[in-house]
Amino acid sequence: MDVAAIAAALALRYGAAAITPPTGFDDIAQATHELPNAITTTPTALVYPPEAEMAYSGHKRSTNLVFPVRFYLAPTSDRPRATAALYAWWEVLADQLEGSYDLDQTANGVTHAVVLGMSAGTGEYAEQEYAVIELEIGVHLEQGFNPST
């Protein structure tokens, strides 16, 4: 299981090449799983390392990964615009995994990725406050393994 490759694939699904921004809003400026020291432009999508649950049966391992994906949409210094961004981006982000449920990661055992939950509000990154939409992305993997190695 290459967790970094799966995180990178999630970042691609939420990058500018894959998303049409809502009318009146800019393209995603950066989407990455390699967390930067600071956000230099918005909107920025950051894929954080996951939590995992694993189950074993015979020579198979089922893994459920939950990745926090946070969209830093706008600094909150302009609260009306930041709030408008939260509403405008909500549906766009919720629907983004449709059409690529396996993230093109079947070689890593990915069977599907879905949005498990979403929340919106404010959040800090590098001591700057932003309007943030956070998604919990569940990624399911099925993999064979040899328990003797």
N, CA, C and O atoms as a GROMACS GRO file, in nm:
protein
  596
    1MET      N    1   0.086  -0.117   0.000
    1MET     CA    2   0.000   0.000   0.000
    1MET      C    3   0.090   0.123   0.000
    1MET      O    4   0.172   0.142   0.090
    2ASP      N    5   0.074   0.206  -0.102
    2ASP     CA    6   0.152   0.328  -0.113
    2ASP      C    7   0.061   0.446  -0.075
    2ASP      O    8  -0.007   0.503  -0.161
    3VAL      N    9   0.060   0.479   0.053
    3VAL     CA   10  -0.031   0.582   0.105
    3VAL      C   11   0.001   0.718   0.043
    3VAL      O   12  -0.091   0.796   0.015
    4ALA      N   13   0.128   0.748   0.020
    4ALA     CA   14   0.164   0.876  -0.042
    4ALA      C   15   0.109   0.885  -0.184
    4ALA      O   16   0.064   0.992  -0.225
    5ALA      N   17   0.111   0.776  -0.258
    5ALA     CA   18   0.056   0.776  -0.395
    5ALA      C   19  -0.095   0.797  -0.393
    5ALA      O   20  -0.149   0.867  -0.479
    6ILE      N   21  -0.162   0.739  -0.295
    6ILE     CA   22  -0.308   0.757  -0.283
    6ILE      C   23  -0.338   0.902  -0.246
    6ILE      O   24  -0.430   0.963  -0.300
    7ALA      N   25  -0.261   0.958  -0.153
    7ALA     CA   26  -0.278   1.099  -0.115
    7ALA      C   27  -0.253   1.191  -0.234
    7ALA      O   28  -0.326   1.288  -0.254
    8ALA      N   29  -0.151   1.162  -0.313
    8ALA     CA   30  -0.121   1.242  -0.432
    8ALA      C   31  -0.235   1.233  -0.533
    8ALA      O   32  -0.269   1.332  -0.597
    9ALA      N   33  -0.296   1.114  -0.547
    9ALA     CA   34  -0.409   1.098  -0.638
    9ALA      C   35  -0.529   1.179  -0.591
    9ALA      O   36  -0.602   1.236  -0.672
   10LEU      N   37  -0.550   1.184  -0.460
   10LEU     CA   38  -0.658   1.269  -0.406
   10LEU      C   39  -0.630   1.416  -0.438
   10LEU      O   40  -0.720   1.489  -0.477
   11ALA      N   41  -0.506   1.459  -0.420
   11ALA     CA   42  -0.471   1.598  -0.451
   11ALA      C   43  -0.499   1.629  -0.598
   11ALA      O   44  -0.546   1.738  -0.630
   12LEU      N   45  -0.470   1.535  -0.686
   12LEU     CA   46  -0.499   1.555  -0.829
   12LEU      C   47  -0.648   1.572  -0.854
   12LEU      O   48  -0.688   1.655  -0.937
   13ARG      N   49  -0.732   1.495  -0.784
   13ARG     CA   50  -0.878   1.504  -0.803
   13ARG      C   51  -0.931   1.638  -0.756
   13ARG      O   52  -1.037   1.682  -0.801
   14TYR      N   53  -0.860   1.704  -0.667
   14TYR     CA   54  -0.904   1.832  -0.615
   14TYR      C   55  -0.819   1.949  -0.666
   14TYR      O   56  -0.827   2.059  -0.613
   15GLY      N   57  -0.738   1.925  -0.768
   15GLY     CA   58  -0.655   2.030  -0.827
   15GLY      C   59  -0.727   2.105  -0.938
   15GLY      O   60  -0.836   2.067  -0.979
   16ALA      N   61  -0.664   2.211  -0.986
   16ALA     CA   62  -0.724   2.300  -1.086
   16ALA      C   63  -0.756   2.226  -1.216
   16ALA      O   64  -0.853   2.261  -1.283
   17ALA      N   65  -0.676   2.127  -1.253
   17ALA     CA   66  -0.701   2.056  -1.378
   17ALA      C   67  -0.828   1.972  -1.373
   17ALA      O   68  -0.884   1.937  -1.477
   18ALA      N   69  -0.875   1.939  -1.252
   18ALA     CA   70  -0.991   1.851  -1.238
   18ALA      C   71  -1.118   1.923  -1.194
   18ALA      O   72  -1.227   1.865  -1.201
   19ILE      N   73  -1.108   2.047  -1.150
   19ILE     CA   74  -1.222   2.118  -1.092
   19ILE      C   75  -1.250   2.246  -1.170
   19ILE      O   76  -1.158   2.322  -1.203
   20THR      N   77  -1.376   2.269  -1.200
   20THR     CA   78  -1.420   2.399  -1.250
   20THR      C   79  -1.469   2.478  -1.130
   20THR      O   80  -1.562   2.435  -1.062
   21PRO      N   81  -1.408   2.592  -1.104
   21PRO     CA   82  -1.449   2.668  -0.985
   21PRO      C   83  -1.589   2.726  -1.003
   21PRO      O   84  -1.637   2.742  -1.115
   22PRO      N   85  -1.655   2.756  -0.893
   22PRO     CA   86  -1.785   2.823  -0.902
   22PRO      C   87  -1.769   2.959  -0.971
   22PRO      O   88  -1.662   3.020  -0.966
   23THR      N   89  -1.874   3.005  -1.035
   23THR     CA   90  -1.873   3.134  -1.104
   23THR      C   91  -1.827   3.245  -1.009
   23THR      O   92  -1.878   3.259  -0.897
   24GLY      N   93  -1.732   3.323  -1.055
   24GLY     CA   94  -1.682   3.436  -0.976
   24GLY      C   95  -1.567   3.403  -0.883
   24GLY      O   96  -1.518   3.490  -0.811
   25PHE      N   97  -1.522   3.276  -0.884
   25PHE     CA   98  -1.413   3.236  -0.796
   25PHE      C   99  -1.296   3.182  -0.877
   25PHE      O  100  -1.314   3.132  -0.988
   26ASP      N  101  -1.176   3.192  -0.820
   26ASP     CA  102  -1.055   3.150  -0.888
   26ASP      C  103  -1.038   2.999  -0.885
   26ASP      O  104  -1.095   2.930  -0.801
   27ASP      N  105  -0.958   2.948  -0.981
   27ASP     CA  106  -0.918   2.808  -0.981
   27ASP      C  107  -0.842   2.775  -0.854
   27ASP      O  108  -0.787   2.863  -0.788
   28ILE      N  109  -0.840   2.647  -0.820
   28ILE     CA  110  -0.756   2.602  -0.710
   28ILE      C  111  -0.611   2.636  -0.747
   28ILE      O  112  -0.563   2.594  -0.852
   29ALA      N  113  -0.544   2.711  -0.662
   29ALA     CA  114  -0.408   2.756  -0.690
   29ALA      C  115  -0.306   2.646  -0.663
   29ALA      O  116  -0.205   2.634  -0.733
   30GLN      N  117  -0.332   2.565  -0.561
   30GLN     CA  118  -0.240   2.458  -0.523
   30GLN      C  119  -0.320   2.346  -0.460
   30GLN      O  120  -0.410   2.370  -0.380
   31ALA      N  121  -0.287   2.223  -0.499
   31ALA     CA  122  -0.345   2.104  -0.436
   31ALA      C  123  -0.231   2.005  -0.416
   31ALA      O  124  -0.167   1.962  -0.513
   32THR      N  125  -0.205   1.969  -0.292
   32THR     CA  126  -0.089   1.885  -0.263
   32THR      C  127  -0.111   1.801  -0.138
   32THR      O  128  -0.191   1.836  -0.051
   33HIS      N  129  -0.037   1.692  -0.130
   33HIS     CA  130  -0.033   1.611  -0.008
   33HIS      C  131   0.097   1.637   0.069
   33HIS      O  132   0.118   1.584   0.178
   34GLU      N  133   0.183   1.719   0.011
   34GLU     CA  134   0.308   1.757   0.076
   34GLU      C  135   0.286   1.894   0.140
   34GLU      O  136   0.294   1.997   0.073
   35LEU      N  137   0.258   1.894   0.268
   35LEU     CA  138   0.213   2.014   0.336
   35LEU      C  139   0.320   2.124   0.334
   35LEU      O  140   0.434   2.100   0.375
   36PRO      N  141   0.284   2.244   0.287
   36PRO     CA  142   0.380   2.354   0.278
   36PRO      C  143   0.400   2.423   0.412
   36PRO      O  144   0.323   2.404   0.506
   37ASN      N  145   0.504   2.504   0.420
   37ASN     CA  146   0.528   2.584   0.541
   37ASN      C  147   0.424   2.693   0.557
   37ASN      O  148   0.390   2.730   0.669
   38ALA      N  149   0.372   2.744   0.445
   38ALA     CA  150   0.270   2.850   0.448
   38ALA      C  151   0.187   2.841   0.321
   38ALA      O  152   0.230   2.785   0.220
   39ILE      N  153   0.068   2.895   0.327
   39ILE     CA  154  -0.018   2.907   0.209
   39ILE      C  155   0.011   3.042   0.147
   39ILE      O  156  -0.007   3.146   0.210
   40THR      N  157   0.056   3.040   0.022
   40THR     CA  158   0.095   3.165  -0.043
   40THR      C  159  -0.016   3.224  -0.129
   40THR      O  160  -0.015   3.344  -0.158
   41THR      N  161  -0.112   3.142  -0.170
   41THR     CA  162  -0.225   3.189  -0.250
   41THR      C  163  -0.344   3.097  -0.228
   41THR      O  164  -0.328   2.979  -0.198
   42THR      N  165  -0.462   3.151  -0.243
   42THR     CA  166  -0.583   3.071  -0.224
   42THR      C  167  -0.664   3.073  -0.353
   42THR      O  168  -0.649   3.164  -0.435
   43PRO      N  169  -0.749   2.973  -0.370
   43PRO     CA  170  -0.774   2.860  -0.281
   43PRO      C  171  -0.664   2.753  -0.291
   43PRO      O  172  -0.605   2.731  -0.396
   44THR      N  173  -0.639   2.689  -0.179
   44THR     CA  174  -0.540   2.583  -0.168
   44THR      C  175  -0.606   2.460  -0.107
   44THR      O  176  -0.682   2.470  -0.010
   45ALA      N  177  -0.577   2.343  -0.166
   45ALA     CA  178  -0.628   2.216  -0.114
   45ALA      C  179  -0.511   2.136  -0.058
   45ALA      O  180  -0.411   2.112  -0.127
   46LEU      N  181  -0.523   2.095   0.068
   46LEU     CA  182  -0.419   2.016   0.133
   46LEU      C  183  -0.475   1.882   0.178
   46LEU      O  184  -0.576   1.876   0.247
   47VAL      N  185  -0.407   1.776   0.137
   47VAL     CA  186  -0.444   1.639   0.176
   47VAL      C  187  -0.352   1.599   0.291
   47VAL      O  188  -0.231   1.591   0.275
   48TYR      N  189  -0.413   1.575   0.408
   48TYR     CA  190  -0.336   1.539   0.527
   48TYR      C  191  -0.321   1.388   0.537
   48TYR      O  192  -0.402   1.314   0.480
   49PRO      N  193  -0.219   1.339   0.607
   49PRO     CA  194  -0.203   1.194   0.626
   49PRO      C  195  -0.327   1.133   0.690
   49PRO      O  196  -0.395   1.197   0.770
   50PRO      N  197  -0.356   1.006   0.655
   50PRO     CA  198  -0.481   0.944   0.699
   50PRO      C  199  -0.470   0.873   0.833
   50PRO      O  200  -0.362   0.852   0.888
   51GLU      N  201  -0.588   0.838   0.882
   51GLU     CA  202  -0.601   0.737   0.987
   51GLU      C  203  -0.641   0.609   0.916
   51GLU      O  204  -0.694   0.613   0.805
   52ALA      N  205  -0.615   0.494   0.979
   52ALA     CA  206  -0.643   0.367   0.912
   52ALA      C  207  -0.700   0.265   1.008
   52ALA      O  208  -0.666   0.261   1.126
   53GLU      N  209  -0.789   0.182   0.954
   53GLU     CA  210  -0.837   0.062   1.022
   53GLU      C  211  -0.815  -0.054   0.927
   53GLU      O  212  -0.840  -0.043   0.807
   54MET      N  213  -0.767  -0.166   0.981
   54MET     CA  214  -0.736  -0.282   0.898
   54MET      C  215  -0.803  -0.406   0.954
   54MET      O  216  -0.817  -0.422   1.076
   55ALA      N  217  -0.843  -0.493   0.863
   55ALA     CA  218  -0.900  -0.622   0.901
   55ALA      C  219  -0.835  -0.729   0.814
   55ALA      O  220  -0.803  -0.705   0.697
   56TYR      N  221  -0.816  -0.848   0.872
   56TYR     CA  222  -0.748  -0.956   0.802
   56TYR      C  223  -0.837  -1.078   0.794
   56TYR      O  224  -0.908  -1.112   0.889
   57SER      N  225  -0.832  -1.143   0.679
   57SER     CA  226  -0.906  -1.267   0.658
   57SER      C  227  -0.826  -1.351   0.560
   57SER      O  228  -0.811  -1.316   0.443
   58GLY      N  229  -0.775  -1.462   0.609
   58GLY     CA  230  -0.693  -1.547   0.522
   58GLY      C  231  -0.570  -1.471   0.476
   58GLY      O  232  -0.492  -1.421   0.556
   59HIS      N  233  -0.555  -1.464   0.348
   59HIS     CA  234  -0.441  -1.393   0.288
   59HIS      C  235  -0.484  -1.261   0.228
   59HIS      O  236  -0.428  -1.216   0.129
   60LYS      N  237  -0.584  -1.198   0.290
   60LYS     CA  238  -0.633  -1.068   0.242
   60LYS      C  239  -0.635  -0.967   0.356
   60LYS      O  240  -0.663  -0.999   0.471
   61ARG      N  241  -0.604  -0.845   0.319
   61ARG     CA  242  -0.614  -0.736   0.414
   61ARG      C  243  -0.709  -0.632   0.355
   61ARG      O  244  -0.692  -0.587   0.241
   62SER      N  245  -0.809  -0.594   0.434
   62SER     CA  246  -0.899  -0.484   0.398
   62SER      C  247  -0.859  -0.364   0.482
   62SER      O  248  -0.846  -0.374   0.604
   63THR      N  249  -0.840  -0.252   0.415
   63THR     CA  250  -0.797  -0.131   0.484
   63THR      C  251  -0.893  -0.017   0.452
   63THR      O  252  -0.930   0.004   0.337
   64ASN      N  253  -0.932   0.055   0.555
   64ASN     CA  254  -1.010   0.178   0.538
   64ASN      C  255  -0.923   0.293   0.585
   64ASN      O  256  -0.888   0.303   0.703
   65LEU      N  257  -0.889   0.381   0.491
   65LEU     CA  258  -0.813   0.501   0.521
   65LEU      C  259  -0.910   0.619   0.524
   65LEU      O  260  -1.002   0.626   0.443
   66VAL      N  261  -0.890   0.711   0.616
   66VAL     CA  262  -0.969   0.835   0.619
   66VAL      C  263  -0.872   0.952   0.612
   66VAL      O  264  -0.796   0.979   0.705
   67PHE      N  265  -0.877   1.021   0.498
   67PHE     CA  266  -0.791   1.136   0.473
   67PHE      C  267  -0.866   1.266   0.502
   67PHE      O  268  -0.973   1.287   0.445
   68PRO      N  269  -0.815   1.352   0.588
   68PRO     CA  270  -0.870   1.488   0.596
   68PRO      C  271  -0.818   1.567   0.475
   68PRO      O  272  -0.698   1.571   0.449
   69VAL      N  273  -0.910   1.629   0.402
   69VAL     CA  274  -0.872   1.715   0.290
   69VAL      C  275  -0.931   1.852   0.321
   69VAL      O  276  -1.052   1.868   0.332
   70ARG      N  277  -0.843   1.950   0.334
   70ARG     CA  278  -0.888   2.084   0.374
   70ARG      C  279  -0.866   2.182   0.260
   70ARG      O  280  -0.759   2.188   0.199
   71PHE      N  281  -0.970   2.259   0.234
   71PHE     CA  282  -0.967   2.363   0.132
   71PHE      C  283  -0.963   2.498   0.201
   71PHE      O  284  -1.059   2.540   0.265
   72TYR      N  285  -0.850   2.564   0.187
   72TYR     CA  286  -0.833   2.698   0.242
   72TYR      C  287  -0.875   2.793   0.131
   72TYR      O  288  -0.799   2.818   0.037
   73LEU      N  289  -0.998   2.846   0.142
   73LEU     CA  290  -1.058   2.917   0.031
   73LEU      C  291  -1.023   3.064   0.024
   73LEU      O  292  -0.999   3.118  -0.084
   74ALA      N  293  -1.018   3.131   0.138
   74ALA     CA  294  -0.990   3.274   0.140
   74ALA      C  295  -0.956   3.316   0.281
   74ALA      O  296  -1.009   3.261   0.377
   75PRO      N  297  -0.868   3.415   0.294
   75PRO     CA  298  -0.845   3.471   0.428
   75PRO      C  299  -0.975   3.529   0.482
   75PRO      O  300  -1.059   3.577   0.406
   76THR      N  301  -0.990   3.524   0.613
   76THR     CA  302  -1.116   3.569   0.672
   76THR      C  303  -1.118   3.719   0.700
   76THR      O  304  -1.210   3.768   0.766
   77SER      N  305  -1.019   3.792   0.651
   77SER     CA  306  -1.020   3.938   0.671
   77SER      C  307  -1.139   4.002   0.600
   77SER      O  308  -1.184   4.110   0.640
   78ASP      N  309  -1.191   3.937   0.496
   78ASP     CA  310  -1.312   3.981   0.427
   78ASP      C  311  -1.419   3.874   0.452
   78ASP      O  312  -1.442   3.788   0.366
   79ARG      N  313  -1.484   3.879   0.568
   79ARG     CA  314  -1.577   3.773   0.608
   79ARG      C  315  -1.693   3.752   0.510
   79ARG      O  316  -1.728   3.637   0.484
   80PRO      N  317  -1.755   3.857   0.455
   80PRO     CA  318  -1.864   3.831   0.360
   80PRO      C  319  -1.816   3.750   0.238
   80PRO      O  320  -1.885   3.658   0.195
   81ARG      N  321  -1.701   3.784   0.183
   81ARG     CA  322  -1.649   3.708   0.068
   81ARG      C  323  -1.609   3.567   0.110
   81ARG      O  324  -1.633   3.472   0.036
   82ALA      N  325  -1.549   3.554   0.227
   82ALA     CA  326  -1.509   3.421   0.275
   82ALA      C  327  -1.631   3.332   0.294
   82ALA      O  328  -1.628   3.214   0.259
   83THR      N  329  -1.738   3.387   0.349
   83THR     CA  330  -1.862   3.310   0.368
   83THR      C  331  -1.923   3.272   0.233
   83THR      O  332  -1.969   3.159   0.215
   84ALA      N  333  -1.923   3.365   0.139
   84ALA     CA  334  -1.975   3.335   0.005
   84ALA      C  335  -1.895   3.222  -0.059
   84ALA      O  336  -1.952   3.138  -0.128
   85ALA      N  337  -1.764   3.220  -0.036
   85ALA     CA  338  -1.679   3.113  -0.090
   85ALA      C  339  -1.717   2.978  -0.032
   85ALA      O  340  -1.720   2.878  -0.104
   86LEU      N  341  -1.745   2.973   0.097
   86LEU     CA  342  -1.784   2.846   0.159
   86LEU      C  343  -1.908   2.788   0.092
   86LEU      O  344  -1.912   2.670   0.060
   87TYR      N  345  -2.009   2.871   0.072
   87TYR     CA  346  -2.132   2.824   0.009
   87TYR      C  347  -2.110   2.787  -0.138
   87TYR      O  348  -2.162   2.686  -0.185
   88ALA      N  349  -2.034   2.867  -0.209
   88ALA     CA  350  -2.015   2.845  -0.352
   88ALA      C  351  -1.937   2.716  -0.381
   88ALA      O  352  -1.968   2.645  -0.476
   89TRP      N  353  -1.837   2.687  -0.300
   89TRP     CA  354  -1.752   2.570  -0.324
   89TRP      C  355  -1.811   2.440  -0.271
   89TRP      O  356  -1.768   2.333  -0.314
   90TRP      N  357  -1.907   2.446  -0.181
   90TRP     CA  358  -1.958   2.326  -0.113
   90TRP      C  359  -1.993   2.213  -0.210
   90TRP      O  360  -1.937   2.104  -0.202
   91GLU      N  361  -2.085   2.239  -0.301
   91GLU     CA  362  -2.132   2.133  -0.391
   91GLU      C  363  -2.023   2.086  -0.487
   91GLU      O  364  -2.012   1.967  -0.516
   92VAL      N  365  -1.943   2.181  -0.536
   92VAL     CA  366  -1.834   2.146  -0.628
   92VAL      C  367  -1.743   2.042  -0.563
   92VAL      O  368  -1.705   1.944  -0.627
   93LEU      N  369  -1.707   2.064  -0.438
   93LEU     CA  370  -1.614   1.974  -0.369
   93LEU      C  371  -1.680   1.842  -0.331
   93LEU      O  372  -1.616   1.738  -0.337
   94ALA      N  373  -1.807   1.846  -0.293
   94ALA     CA  374  -1.878   1.725  -0.253
   94ALA      C  375  -1.887   1.625  -0.368
   94ALA      O  376  -1.882   1.504  -0.345
   95ASP      N  377  -1.899   1.674  -0.490
   95ASP     CA  378  -1.920   1.586  -0.606
   95ASP      C  379  -1.792   1.548  -0.679
   95ASP      O  380  -1.800   1.478  -0.780
   96GLN      N  381  -1.678   1.591  -0.634
   96GLN     CA  382  -1.555   1.579  -0.712
   96GLN      C  383  -1.505   1.436  -0.731
   96GLN      O  384  -1.432   1.411  -0.827
   97LEU      N  385  -1.539   1.343  -0.645
   97LEU     CA  386  -1.490   1.206  -0.661
   97LEU      C  387  -1.574   1.125  -0.760
   97LEU      O  388  -1.531   1.019  -0.804
   98GLU      N  389  -1.692   1.175  -0.794
   98GLU     CA  390  -1.776   1.102  -0.890
   98GLU      C  391  -1.702   1.089  -1.022
   98GLU      O  392  -1.643   1.185  -1.072
   99GLY      N  393  -1.705   0.970  -1.078
   99GLY     CA  394  -1.637   0.946  -1.204
   99GLY      C  395  -1.497   0.891  -1.188
   99GLY      O  396  -1.437   0.848  -1.287
  100SER      N  397  -1.444   0.890  -1.069
  100SER     CA  398  -1.310   0.835  -1.047
  100SER      C  399  -1.302   0.779  -0.906
  100SER      O  400  -1.215   0.816  -0.828
  101TYR      N  401  -1.395   0.689  -0.875
  101TYR     CA  402  -1.400   0.636  -0.739
  101TYR      C  403  -1.276   0.560  -0.698
  101TYR      O  404  -1.243   0.554  -0.580
  102ASP      N  405  -1.204   0.500  -0.796
  102ASP     CA  406  -1.084   0.424  -0.760
  102ASP      C  407  -0.957   0.509  -0.765
  102ASP      O  408  -0.847   0.458  -0.740
  103LEU      N  409  -0.971   0.637  -0.796
  103LEU     CA  410  -0.858   0.732  -0.800
  103LEU      C  411  -0.747   0.689  -0.895
  103LEU      O  412  -0.635   0.738  -0.885
  104ASP      N  413  -0.777   0.597  -0.988
  104ASP     CA  414  -0.675   0.539  -1.076
  104ASP      C  415  -0.564   0.474  -0.994
  104ASP      O  416  -0.447   0.476  -1.032
  105GLN      N  417  -0.603   0.416  -0.880
  105GLN     CA  418  -0.507   0.354  -0.789
  105GLN      C  419  -0.539   0.206  -0.764
  105GLN      O  420  -0.513   0.155  -0.655
  106THR      N  421  -0.594   0.138  -0.863
  106THR     CA  422  -0.626  -0.004  -0.844
  106THR      C  423  -0.500  -0.087  -0.820
  106THR      O  424  -0.506  -0.189  -0.752
  107ALA      N  425  -0.386  -0.044  -0.874
  107ALA     CA  426  -0.260  -0.116  -0.850
  107ALA      C  427  -0.221  -0.111  -0.703
  107ALA      O  428  -0.149  -0.198  -0.655
  108ASN      N  429  -0.269  -0.010  -0.630
  108ASN     CA  430  -0.246   0.000  -0.487
  108ASN      C  431  -0.358  -0.065  -0.406
  108ASN      O  432  -0.359  -0.057  -0.283
  109GLY      N  433  -0.453  -0.130  -0.474
  109GLY     CA  434  -0.561  -0.199  -0.405
  109GLY      C  435  -0.684  -0.114  -0.380
  109GLY      O  436  -0.777  -0.162  -0.315
  110VAL      N  437  -0.688   0.009  -0.429
  110VAL     CA  438  -0.803   0.096  -0.404
  110VAL      C  439  -0.925   0.044  -0.480
  110VAL      O  440  -0.920   0.026  -0.601
  111THR      N  441  -1.033   0.021  -0.406
  111THR     CA  442  -1.159  -0.020  -0.470
  111THR      C  443  -1.252   0.099  -0.485
  111THR      O  444  -1.327   0.106  -0.582
  112HIS      N  445  -1.248   0.192  -0.390
  112HIS     CA  446  -1.331   0.312  -0.401
  112HIS      C  447  -1.289   0.416  -0.298
  112HIS      O  448  -1.231   0.387  -0.193
  113ALA      N  449  -1.322   0.541  -0.334
  113ALA     CA  450  -1.300   0.654  -0.245
  113ALA      C  451  -1.428   0.736  -0.245
  113ALA      O  452  -1.483   0.766  -0.351
  114VAL      N  453  -1.475   0.773  -0.127
  114VAL     CA  454  -1.600   0.848  -0.115
  114VAL      C  455  -1.586   0.956  -0.007
  114VAL      O  456  -1.504   0.946   0.083
  115VAL      N  457  -1.669   1.058  -0.021
  115VAL     CA  458  -1.676   1.162   0.082
  115VAL      C  459  -1.759   1.108   0.197
  115VAL      O  460  -1.877   1.076   0.179
  116LEU      N  461  -1.701   1.098   0.314
  116LEU     CA  462  -1.771   1.048   0.432
  116LEU      C  463  -1.839   1.160   0.509
  116LEU      O  464  -1.940   1.138   0.576
  117GLY      N  465  -1.783   1.280   0.500
  117GLY     CA  466  -1.840   1.393   0.572
  117GLY      C  467  -1.774   1.522   0.529
  117GLY      O  468  -1.665   1.522   0.472
  118MET      N  469  -1.842   1.632   0.558
  118MET     CA  470  -1.790   1.764   0.526
  118MET      C  471  -1.825   1.861   0.638
  118MET      O  472  -1.927   1.846   0.705
  119SER      N  473  -1.740   1.961   0.656
  119SER     CA  474  -1.772   2.070   0.748
  119SER      C  475  -1.711   2.197   0.691
  119SER      O  476  -1.616   2.194   0.613
  120ALA      N  477  -1.768   2.309   0.733
  120ALA     CA  478  -1.720   2.438   0.685
  120ALA      C  479  -1.710   2.534   0.802
  120ALA      O  480  -1.786   2.526   0.898
  121GLY      N  481  -1.616   2.624   0.793
  121GLY     CA  482  -1.597   2.725   0.898
  121GLY      C  483  -1.467   2.797   0.877
  121GLY      O  484  -1.429   2.828   0.764
  122THR      N  485  -1.398   2.824   0.986
  122THR     CA  486  -1.268   2.889   0.978
  122THR      C  487  -1.163   2.797   1.036
  122THR      O  488  -1.192   2.709   1.117
  123GLY      N  489  -1.041   2.818   0.993
  123GLY     CA  490  -0.929   2.740   1.043
  123GLY      C  491  -0.800   2.814   1.019
  123GLY      O  492  -0.792   2.901   0.932
  124GLU      N  493  -0.699   2.779   1.096
  124GLU     CA  494  -0.569   2.844   1.084
  124GLU      C  495  -0.470   2.756   1.011
  124GLU      O  496  -0.474   2.633   1.020
  125TYR      N  497  -0.382   2.820   0.939
  125TYR     CA  498  -0.266   2.754   0.881
  125TYR      C  499  -0.152   2.854   0.888
  125TYR      O  500  -0.164   2.965   0.836
  126ALA      N  501  -0.044   2.816   0.949
  126ALA     CA  502   0.074   2.902   0.964
  126ALA      C  503   0.034   3.041   1.018
  126ALA      O  504   0.076   3.144   0.966
  127GLU      N  505  -0.046   3.038   1.122
  127GLU     CA  506  -0.087   3.158   1.197
  127GLU      C  507  -0.172   3.256   1.115
  127GLU      O  508  -0.182   3.373   1.151
  128GLN      N  509  -0.234   3.209   1.008
  128GLN     CA  510  -0.326   3.290   0.928
  128GLN      C  511  -0.462   3.220   0.930
  128GLN      O  512  -0.469   3.098   0.916
  129GLU      N  513  -0.570   3.297   0.948
  129GLU     CA  514  -0.704   3.240   0.952
  129GLU      C  515  -0.766   3.243   0.812
  129GLU      O  516  -0.756   3.342   0.740
  130TYR      N  517  -0.831   3.130   0.776
  130TYR     CA  518  -0.893   3.114   0.646
  130TYR      C  519  -1.036   3.060   0.660
  130TYR      O  520  -1.071   2.999   0.761
  131ALA      N  521  -1.116   3.085   0.557
  131ALA     CA  522  -1.241   3.012   0.541
  131ALA      C  523  -1.202   2.874   0.490
  131ALA      O  524  -1.129   2.862   0.391
  132VAL      N  525  -1.251   2.768   0.557
  132VAL     CA  526  -1.206   2.632   0.527
  132VAL      C  527  -1.325   2.539   0.509
  132VAL      O  528  -1.421   2.543   0.587
  133ILE      N  529  -1.318   2.456   0.405
  133ILE     CA  530  -1.408   2.341   0.394
  133ILE      C  531  -1.321   2.218   0.415
  133ILE      O  532  -1.219   2.201   0.348
  134GLU      N  533  -1.362   2.133   0.508
  134GLU     CA  534  -1.289   2.010   0.533
  134GLU      C  535  -1.374   1.891   0.491
  134GLU      O  536  -1.492   1.881   0.526
  135LEU      N  537  -1.313   1.803   0.415
  135LEU     CA  538  -1.377   1.679   0.374
  135LEU      C  539  -1.307   1.563   0.444
  135LEU      O  540  -1.185   1.565   0.462
  136GLU      N  541  -1.384   1.464   0.483
  136GLU     CA  542  -1.328   1.337   0.527
  136GLU      C  543  -1.346   1.242   0.411
  136GLU      O  544  -1.459   1.208   0.376
  137ILE      N  545  -1.235   1.199   0.352
  137ILE     CA  546  -1.240   1.110   0.237
  137ILE      C  547  -1.205   0.970   0.282
  137ILE      O  548  -1.096   0.945   0.333
  138GLY      N  549  -1.299   0.878   0.264
  138GLY     CA  550  -1.276   0.738   0.296
  138GLY      C  551  -1.227   0.664   0.174
  138GLY      O  552  -1.289   0.670   0.068
  139VAL      N  553  -1.114   0.595   0.188
  139VAL     CA  554  -1.057   0.517   0.078
  139VAL      C  555  -1.048   0.372   0.124
  139VAL      O  556  -0.988   0.342   0.227
  140HIS      N  557  -1.111   0.283   0.046
  140HIS     CA  558  -1.110   0.140   0.081
  140HIS      C  559  -1.012   0.066  -0.009
  140HIS      O  560  -1.010   0.085  -0.131
  141LEU      N  561  -0.931  -0.018   0.054
  141LEU     CA  562  -0.834  -0.100  -0.020
  141LEU      C  563  -0.856  -0.247   0.012
  141LEU      O  564  -0.890  -0.283   0.125
  142GLU      N  565  -0.835  -0.330  -0.087
  142GLU     CA  566  -0.832  -0.476  -0.071
  142GLU      C  567  -0.700  -0.525  -0.127
  142GLU      O  568  -0.667  -0.499  -0.242
  143GLN      N  569  -0.624  -0.596  -0.044
  143GLN     CA  570  -0.494  -0.642  -0.086
  143GLN      C  571  -0.468  -0.782  -0.038
  143GLN      O  572  -0.504  -0.820   0.074
  144GLY      N  573  -0.404  -0.860  -0.124
  144GLY     CA  574  -0.355  -0.990  -0.084
  144GLY      C  575  -0.219  -0.975  -0.019
  144GLY      O  576  -0.147  -0.880  -0.048
  145PHE      N  577  -0.185  -1.066   0.068
  145PHE     CA  578  -0.052  -1.063   0.128
  145PHE      C  579  -0.012  -1.203   0.170
  145PHE      O  580  -0.096  -1.291   0.186
  146ASN      N  581   0.117  -1.223   0.188
  146ASN     CA  582   0.171  -1.349   0.232
  146ASN      C  583   0.215  -1.333   0.377
  146ASN      O  584   0.314  -1.264   0.404
  147PRO      N  585   0.143  -1.396   0.471
  147PRO     CA  586   0.174  -1.374   0.612
  147PRO      C  587   0.310  -1.428   0.657
  147PRO      O  588   0.355  -1.396   0.767
  148SER      N  589   0.376  -1.507   0.574
  148SER     CA  590   0.504  -1.563   0.615
  148SER      C  591   0.622  -1.474   0.576
  148SER      O  592   0.736  -1.505   0.608
  149THR      N  593   0.595  -1.363   0.507
  149THR     CA  594   0.708  -1.276   0.467
  149THR      C  595   0.704  -1.147   0.545
  149THR      O  596   0.790  -1.061   0.526
   0.00000   0.00000   0.00000
